[in-house]
Amino acid sequence: MGRRSPEAAAMMSREQNDHITRTGPGTPLGALMRRYWQPAALVDELEGERPVVPVRLLGENFVLFRDEAGRYGLLDRDCPHRGADLAFGRREAGGLRCAFHGWLFDVEGRCLETPAEPAGSKLCQNVRQRAYPVIARSGILYAYLGEGEPPAFPELDCFLAPDTYTFAFKGLFECNWLQALEVGIDPAHASFLHRFFEDEDTSASYGKQFRAASADSDLPMTRILREYDRPIINVERTEYGMRLIALREIDDERTHVRVTNQVFPHAFVIPMSADMTITQWHVPVDDENCYWYAIFTSYGAPVDKQRMREQRLELYELPEYRSRKNKTNDYGFDPHEQAHSTYTGMGLDINVHDQWAVESMGPIQDRTREHLGQSDKAIILYRRILREQIDKAASGDAPLMVLDARHARSIQGPATMDGIGPSKGWETYWMDVDVRRRRGAPWMPSLPSDATPDVAPPVATAAPRRDAAE
């Protein structure tokens, strides 16, 4: 018998697929995911008249609320009295009061009152609802569901930038978190899934991904993706996860360079334009649904939050942030459009394209049937890292990106860009672009005057060769 091909070797069993997709209580991956801060809601969701929202996260049900003092609390959703739904509770008297019998709980889960009990009853002193730490960062509320002290936040640009330079949003995908994440670490798909047959005016690209001109050129990204659809993909491990570099050679002198990152466990950082990046998490609601949470970070002018929000509300409906284009209406598929203007026939919003791609795989992708190729090297490496970190968590060791305060300060950036650079010298070109942008950001702390690309934040290991494999 002949040797198995690398593609065949990458295929997995059903048990292996379950191992890297299922995050509920008691699962190995669930134990890993509970070691990290998880996006639980947008800050905007608790800014209305009634700042109480139900949250389903990692297959468990919670209620998230903001008390009168502005503190955030996340509690188990079932009242410890007789199990009624606290998501219908009343915010009053310094906490959340169950609508069934009036039991009152503060953000730390302490029972403050059991009003139906006799005067002088000490029952509430013996009752405590399970509560979880919550912290607001850059428009997102993060919750920690694990045991012990939560990890420190890395000093990513999206967390360092002031509020006026960031914008947060989210959207629901009806599929497992892993297949949603893997789209973001797949540099090859953009030339097909997001292909436009005509180029638009790049000056009208604000807030739209893949619609601006590539940095240091007047070439629109739509043209680059359309005409150069065989990128050379380099992938390397980093202290935060992975760095991906996709190269599309324009001619002997010029190469398009796109640098993206996977931040473990379930985030990626990608360029949106020359002045803006997207940091995006794919957070398990349960095994068959996930939310993407994104922070858009500007290095130039403050973000036009109203414009960004209005653009996204054209597609997403509140309160669940569901796409108006979805499987019930074939994602707006138009065969005439597919023949003449877009590769998918599903409109101009790439979020719809991504949603179709990942939801069409089924609630949980059956990876026993897939055949991976060289263009999937980032996906292969990520799955390897994921399995390694599941094992580390199971053995009691600290997995990747479970950081203490000292190590959190060393995780900076990370660098992202897309631009037209020299075919010879692209390895330093992208570092130069990143350092210039960071030096120019009005909110970024000053870098040393003698800093060079390989020592200035973000910390970068040696650039991969043009022909590097995973």
N, C-alpha and C positions, 0 to 999 in steps of 0.2 A: 504494500500500500504506500502511496505517496504521502509526503508531509502535508499537513493541513496548512492552508493559506493563512496569513495574518488576519484576514477578514473573518474566516471561519473560526479561528481561535478566539475571536472577540465575542462570539455568540455565547449566550448564557442560558442557564436552566431557569425554570419558573421559580424555584426556591431562591436562586441568586437575584432574580428580578424583584421578588418580594423584599429581599434583604435591603435593597437600595431605594425602595420606593415607599414603604409603609412606615408611618411615623406615629401611630397611635400609642397610648400608654402600654408599657410592657414590651415594646418592640425594640430591637437593637438600635435601629436608626432613630426611633423616638427618643431613646435615652441620649443619643448624641445631640439631637436637635434641642433638647431641653437644657443643654449646657450653654446656649447662646441667647442673647436678646432677640426676640422675635417681633417684627412689626405687627401690631394688633389693631390699629385704627389710625386714621388721619386726625390730627388735632382739630381740623375743621368740623369733624363729625360730632364733636362735643362742645361746639360753640353756639348751638342754638338754644331755644327756649327750654328744652329738656335734655340736659347733657348726660343721658343714660343710653347706652347702646349694648345690644347683645353681641357677643364675640364668640365665634367658633374657631379654634386654633389647635392644630395638631390633634384633631379628632376629639377635643374636649370642649365643653360649653361653659362660657363665662359671662359675667356682666361687667362692663367698664363704665365708670362714672366719674364725674368731677364734682366735688363737694362745694359748699358755699365759700370756702376759703381758697378754692382754686387747686386743691390737691386732687390727684388722680388715684383711683383705686380699681383694682381688678380682683373680683371675687368669683368663687364657684357660683354657678348660676342658680342652683337649687337651694332654697332656704333651708337651713339646718333644723328648723322647727318641724315642718311636715312636707318639705320638698317643693313648695310653690315657686314659681318663676320670678326671680328677683329682677329680671330685665323689665318687668312691669311695675317695679317698685317706685316709690316716691322719694325724690331728693329733698330732704328736710332735716333739721335739727342736727346738722353736722355729719350726716351720713345718708345711707340708703335704707328706706323703710319698706319692709315687705307689705304688699297690699292685702295680704290674707289676714294676718293678726297683728300687724304693726310692729313686729320685731325690727329693731334698728341696728345697723352695722356701720362702722366707720371704714375708712379706706384701708386700715390694717386688719380688718376682719373682726375687730372686737365687737361684742354684742353690748350695746349701750342701754337698750331698753327692751323689756318684754311686757308691754303695757296691759295685756289681758291677765297677767298673773296677779295674785293678791299683793296688796301693799306690803312692802318690806321683803318681798321675795328676792332671793339671791341667785335665782336660776341663771340670769344673764351672765353672772360671774364665771359660770362653768361652761359657757357656750362660746365658741369661736368659729367663725367661718373662715375657710382657707382663703388666704389673700396672697397676692403676688406683686412684686415690685414693678412699678411703671415709671418710665421716664420719657419726657418729650425731647426730641432732637430733630431740628430742621423740618418741622411740620408733621412728623410722624410720632405716634405714641408706641414705644417699645415695651414689651413685657418679658419678664424672666420667669419661666415656669419650672426651673430646675431646683435642686437642693443646694444649700450652701450659698456662699457669696457669689453674686453675679460677676461676670468678667468685666474688665474695663473696656470702654469704647476705643477703637483705634482712631488715630487722628487723620481720618480721611478728609479730603477737601470738603465733601458735602456736610461734614459735621463742624468744620472750622469756619466756614463761610457764615457771615451774619444773615439774619432772616431775610433781609431785603435782596440778597443775592441767591436765594434758593426758592424753589417751589416744589411742593409735594402733591402727588396724586396717586390713584390706584385703580385697578380694574380686575374684574373677576374672570377667570378661566375655568371652564368646567372640565378639568382633567387633573391628573396627578402633577405635583409640583416639579418632578424631575424632568419630564418631557418639556415642560414650559421653560425651565432653566436652560436646558440643552440647546434651545434655539439661540440663546444669547451668546453661546460659546461656539457657534457654528459660522465661521466667516464666509463659507462658500454659498450659503443659501440666499444671501442678499442679492446676488446677481440674477437670480431667477424669481424667487418669491416676491421680491420688491422691485421688479423690473418695470420701468415705465418706457413706453415706446417713443415718447416725445419729452423734451426738456422744458421745464418752466422757467420763469424769471426767478433767478436765485435771490434777488432782493426781496422777494415775498416769502422767503422760507422760514421766517421766525417761528419757532415753536414746532417745526416739522422736521422729522428725522429723514436723512438721506436726500434732502431737497436743496441744501445749500451748495455753494461752490466749495471744492476741496481747498484746503489751506494752501497758500503760496501759489495759487493758480486761478484761472477763471473757468476751469473745467467743472461743470456741475457733477455732483455725485451720481446723479441719475445716468449720465452718459458713461462715467467710469464703470459703474456696476454693469451696465448693459453691454458695453463693448469689450470689457476685459473680465471674462467670466471664469478664468482658470487661475485663481490666486495661488501663489506659493505660500503655504501656511507654516509658520514657525510657532512652536509651543514650548514653554519652559516652566518648570516649577519656580515658585517664589516663596518668600516667607509668609505671604498672605494667601497663596493659592496657586494661580497660574497667570502668566502673561502670554498673550497671543499677538503675533504680528503677521498680517496678511499683506503680501506684496503683489501688486499688479503692474507689470512692466509696460509703460506707455510706449517707450522707444529706447534706443541705446543710451540716451542721456537721462531720461526721466523715469521714475518709478513711483507709483502711488503706494504710500505706506499707511496702514491703518493699525493702530495699537489699541488693544482692548485688554481687559483683565477679568479673571474670575476671582472673587473674594469669598473665601470659604466661610460658611458652608453653602449659602444659596443666593449670593449676590453676584452681579457683574457690573463693571464700570466701563462705559463706552463713550466715544465722542458723539455729540449731537451736532456741533458746528465748531468753528474755530474758537468760539468764545464760551461754549457751554458743554458740560458733560452730563451724562445720565448715570446715576447709581441706582440699580434696580434689584430688588429682592423678589424671589418667587416663594411665597410663604404657604405651607400646607394649611388649608382649612381643615381638610380631612384627606383621606387617601385619593379621593376622586374630584377634588376641587382645590383651587389655590387662588390667592390674590397676588397680583404683581403690585408692589409698592415702588414708586420711583421718586428720587430727589433730583431735580434739575438744578445744576449749580453753574452760575455765571462767573466768569473771570473778568468780564468787561463792565458793562453797565448793570445796574440793578435789574432784576427780573420783572417783566411786566406780568404780574401774577393774574390780574384780571383777564388779560388777553389769553394767557396760557390756560386758565380755567375754562373760559368760554369755548376755546378750541376743543377741549376734551369733553365738555358737556354736550357738544354736538353729537357725540357718539355714545357717551355713557350716561345711564339713568340712575338717579339716586332713589332710595338710600343704599341700594346694594352695589352700585357701580357696575351694573350689567351693561354689556354692549347692546345697542339697538340692532346691530347686525350680528346674528348668531345662527346656531344650527336650525332654529325654527323657521328662518326665512332664507336659508342657504347663504348666509353671510352677504346678502345683497348681490349674489352672483348674476352677472349680465353677460351672456355669450357674445354679444356684439362688442361690448367693451373689451372682453378677453381677446377678440380677434384684432382690435384696432388700437387700444390704448394702454392696457395694463396686462401683465402676464397672468394674473389670477382672475381678472374680471370682477374683482370685489372692491372696487373703489380705490381711493388714493391714500387711505389711512393704513399705515403698515401694521398697526395694532390688530386690525381685522385680519390681515394676511397671517400674522403670527397665530392669532387665535384659531383660525381655520386649520392651520397646519398641525397644531398640537392637539386640538380637540378631535380632529379627524383620525388620530391614532387610537382613539378609544379612551375611556376613563383612566385606565392604566395601560400604557403601551406594552404590548407583548414583545419583549425584546428577544424571545426565543426565535423569532421569525425574521429578525433584521440581519442585514449583511453590510457591515461597515467597511469603508474604504480609507484611502490615505487622507482624504479631506476631512475625515472624522477623528483625526488624531487627538484633538482637544477633548472630545467627548470620551474617548478611550482613556486618556490620562485622568480626566476628572473622576470617572467611575473608579479607577484604581485608587485615587486619593481618598475618595469617599469610603471605600471598603476599608482602607487602612485606618481611617479615623474612627469608623464604627468600632473596629477592633481595639483601638487605643482607649476609647471611652469605656468599652466593656471590661477592659483590664484595670481600670481605675486611673489611667494616666490622663494628663491634660491633652486634649486633641488640639489640632491646628486652630489658631485664632481664638482660643480661650486664653485671654491675656490678663496679666497683672498690669498695674499702672505704668511700671517702668517699660515693659515691652510694648504696651499700647502706643507709647510715644514714638516708637520706631516704625510703626506702620503708617506711612504717610502717602499722600497722593490718592491712588497710584496714577502713573502717567497714562494719559490717553490722547490720541490725536489721529487725524487723517490729513494727509497733505501730499503734495507732489514734491518729491525730493530727488536728489541725484541717484542714478542707478549705481554709481560707485560712491559709497559714503553714506548710504541710507542708515547705516547702523548708528552713526552719531547724529544724523539729521533729526531724527525723531526726539532724541534727548534734548537737543538744542531748542527745538520748538517748544517742548514742555517747559523747560527752564525759563525761556523768554515769557511765556504766558503766565507762569506763576510769579515771576518777578513783577510783571505788569499789573497783577490783580491788586486793586486798591485795599483789599482786606487781608492779603497775605503778609505774614511777618517778613521783614526784610531778610534776604539771603546774604550770606557773607559775600563781600565784593570779589573775593578770589575764588568763589565757588565755580566748579566745573560740572558739566552734565553728569559725570559718573559719580559725583559725591553730593550734589545738591539734591534736596528732596524733590520727588519721591526717591527713596532708596532703590537703586537699580542694580541688578546683577549684570554680568557681561551680556551684550546683545547677542542673540543667536545668529548663526550663519544663515545665508540665503537657503542652503539645502538642509537645514537642521530638521531632524525628526523629533517626535515626542519623547 
